[in-house]
């Protein structure tokens, strides 16, 4: 596994989570940009990065980069 691929997984998942939050709208007229939804998608992406890195620690060889990812998120 590579670190750019890890970053791409987190980025794509964050965008998908942002998009999925709009599925909860009643009418298309109610769809508008929401800073709160953006913040929540970024927060969920950060938590997902911590969880994924915790479970896949051994798959990524550079322990310093792994720790830096966790420090950057936490």
ChimeraX commands (.cxc) that place a marker at each C-alpha (Angstrom):
marker #1 position 0.00,0.00,0.00 radius 0.5
marker #1 position 1.18,3.51,-0.74 radius 0.5
marker #1 position 0.57,6.75,1.11 radius 0.5
marker #1 position -0.87,8.57,-1.94 radius 0.5
marker #1 position -3.40,5.75,-2.27 radius 0.5
marker #1 position -4.28,6.11,1.43 radius 0.5
marker #1 position -4.78,9.86,0.93 radius 0.5
marker #1 position -6.92,9.21,-2.14 radius 0.5
marker #1 position -9.10,6.75,-0.20 radius 0.5
marker #1 position -9.67,9.32,2.54 radius 0.5
marker #1 position -10.34,12.15,0.06 radius 0.5
marker #1 position -12.81,10.15,-2.04 radius 0.5
marker #1 position -14.60,8.87,1.05 radius 0.5
marker #1 position -14.88,12.40,2.45 radius 0.5
marker #1 position -16.41,13.69,-0.79 radius 0.5
marker #1 position -18.84,10.75,-0.89 radius 0.5
marker #1 position -19.85,11.38,2.75 radius 0.5
marker #1 position -20.47,15.05,1.92 radius 0.5
marker #1 position -22.63,14.05,-1.03 radius 0.5
marker #1 position -24.52,11.44,0.99 radius 0.5
marker #1 position -25.54,14.05,3.55 radius 0.5
marker #1 position -27.68,15.67,0.85 radius 0.5
marker #1 position -29.75,12.50,0.48 radius 0.5
marker #1 position -31.59,13.52,3.64 radius 0.5
marker #1 position -33.25,16.51,1.94 radius 0.5
marker #1 position -36.99,16.48,1.28 radius 0.5
marker #1 position -37.04,18.52,-1.92 radius 0.5
marker #1 position -34.43,19.45,-4.49 radius 0.5
marker #1 position -35.13,23.12,-3.72 radius 0.5
marker #1 position -33.74,22.53,-0.22 radius 0.5
marker #1 position -30.31,21.54,-1.56 radius 0.5
marker #1 position -27.84,24.35,-0.97 radius 0.5
marker #1 position -24.25,24.60,0.21 radius 0.5
marker #1 position -23.89,24.10,3.93 radius 0.5
marker #1 position -20.69,24.89,5.79 radius 0.5
marker #1 position -21.86,22.60,8.60 radius 0.5
marker #1 position -22.14,19.65,6.20 radius 0.5
marker #1 position -18.69,20.41,4.85 radius 0.5
marker #1 position -17.24,20.51,8.37 radius 0.5
marker #1 position -18.96,17.25,9.30 radius 0.5
marker #1 position -17.67,15.51,6.15 radius 0.5
marker #1 position -14.10,16.67,6.90 radius 0.5
marker #1 position -14.46,15.57,10.53 radius 0.5
marker #1 position -15.74,12.14,9.47 radius 0.5
marker #1 position -12.87,11.83,6.99 radius 0.5
marker #1 position -10.35,12.66,9.72 radius 0.5
marker #1 position -11.82,10.10,12.11 radius 0.5
marker #1 position -11.87,7.53,9.33 radius 0.5
marker #1 position -8.17,8.22,8.64 radius 0.5
marker #1 position -7.33,7.53,12.29 radius 0.5
marker #1 position -9.37,4.32,12.33 radius 0.5
marker #1 position -7.96,3.08,9.03 radius 0.5
marker #1 position -4.37,3.88,10.02 radius 0.5
marker #1 position -4.88,2.14,13.36 radius 0.5
marker #1 position -6.11,-1.04,11.71 radius 0.5
marker #1 position -3.63,-0.97,8.82 radius 0.5
marker #1 position -0.53,0.20,10.72 radius 0.5
marker #1 position 1.50,-2.83,9.62 radius 0.5
marker #1 position 0.61,-2.39,5.95 radius 0.5
marker #1 position 2.43,0.93,5.74 radius 0.5
marker #1 position 6.19,0.53,6.24 radius 0.5
marker #1 position 7.26,4.01,7.38 radius 0.5
marker #1 position 6.36,4.29,11.06 radius 0.5
marker #1 position 7.33,7.99,11.21 radius 0.5
marker #1 position 4.91,8.86,8.41 radius 0.5
marker #1 position 2.21,6.77,10.09 radius 0.5
marker #1 position 2.71,8.66,13.34 radius 0.5
marker #1 position 2.75,11.98,11.48 radius 0.5
marker #1 position -0.61,11.17,9.88 radius 0.5
marker #1 position -2.10,10.42,13.28 radius 0.5
marker #1 position -0.56,13.55,14.82 radius 0.5
marker #1 position -1.84,15.72,11.97 radius 0.5
marker #1 position -5.38,14.44,12.42 radius 0.5
marker #1 position -5.44,14.35,16.19 radius 0.5
marker link #1:1,2 radius 0.2
marker link #1:2,3 radius 0.2
marker link #1:3,4 radius 0.2
marker link #1:4,5 radius 0.2
marker link #1:5,6 radius 0.2
marker link #1:6,7 radius 0.2
marker link #1:7,8 radius 0.2
marker link #1:8,9 radius 0.2
marker link #1:9,10 radius 0.2
marker link #1:10,11 radius 0.2
marker link #1:11,12 radius 0.2
marker link #1:12,13 radius 0.2
marker link #1:13,14 radius 0.2
marker link #1:14,15 radius 0.2
marker link #1:15,16 radius 0.2
marker link #1:16,17 radius 0.2
marker link #1:17,18 radius 0.2
marker link #1:18,19 radius 0.2
marker link #1:19,20 radius 0.2
marker link #1:20,21 radius 0.2
marker link #1:21,22 radius 0.2
marker link #1:22,23 radius 0.2
marker link #1:23,24 radius 0.2
marker link #1:24,25 radius 0.2
marker link #1:25,26 radius 0.2
marker link #1:26,27 radius 0.2
marker link #1:27,28 radius 0.2
marker link #1:28,29 radius 0.2
marker link #1:29,30 radius 0.2
marker link #1:30,31 radius 0.2
marker link #1:31,32 radius 0.2
marker link #1:32,33 radius 0.2
marker link #1:33,34 radius 0.2
marker link #1:34,35 radius 0.2
marker link #1:35,36 radius 0.2
marker link #1:36,37 radius 0.2
marker link #1:37,38 radius 0.2
marker link #1:38,39 radius 0.2
marker link #1:39,40 radius 0.2
marker link #1:40,41 radius 0.2
marker link #1:41,42 radius 0.2
marker link #1:42,43 radius 0.2
marker link #1:43,44 radius 0.2
marker link #1:44,45 radius 0.2
marker link #1:45,46 radius 0.2
marker link #1:46,47 radius 0.2
marker link #1:47,48 radius 0.2
marker link #1:48,49 radius 0.2
marker link #1:49,50 radius 0.2
marker link #1:50,51 radius 0.2
marker link #1:51,52 radius 0.2
marker link #1:52,53 radius 0.2
marker link #1:53,54 radius 0.2
marker link #1:54,55 radius 0.2
marker link #1:55,56 radius 0.2
marker link #1:56,57 radius 0.2
marker link #1:57,58 radius 0.2
marker link #1:58,59 radius 0.2
marker link #1:59,60 radius 0.2
marker link #1:60,61 radius 0.2
marker link #1:61,62 radius 0.2
marker link #1:62,63 radius 0.2
marker link #1:63,64 radius 0.2
marker link #1:64,65 radius 0.2
marker link #1:65,66 radius 0.2
marker link #1:66,67 radius 0.2
marker link #1:67,68 radius 0.2
marker link #1:68,69 radius 0.2
marker link #1:69,70 radius 0.2
marker link #1:70,71 radius 0.2
marker link #1:71,72 radius 0.2
marker link #1:72,73 radius 0.2
marker link #1:73,74 radius 0.2
view
